[in-house]
Amino acid sequence: MDDDELRKLIRETREHIDNIAADVRHEIRSGDEETRRHMDVLAEHFDHKFDAVGEGLQWTNERIDRVEARLDKKIDEVGADLAGRIDFVAHDLRERIGRR
């Protein structure tokens, strides 16, 4: 192989490597764009999921508040009833003790 043939072979090899590098760069860019699109879809999906979770938590908190209010009312009613019964029993005992 003479010098001219070697130079031609080197030039062709460089062109081939440059073409491969350009193809690889193009594939990487395409992959980046596809990855970005995929991540955007995932982000939107998770936004909807987080919104649903937030709404569920809000509903749960409101329900807990309603249950707590009902329990507080019931406890107050039972406490008032119990206090009335205690007063009645105490009064009854005082009267019985006073009669002896």
Helices and strands as residue ranges (DSSP letters): H 3-99
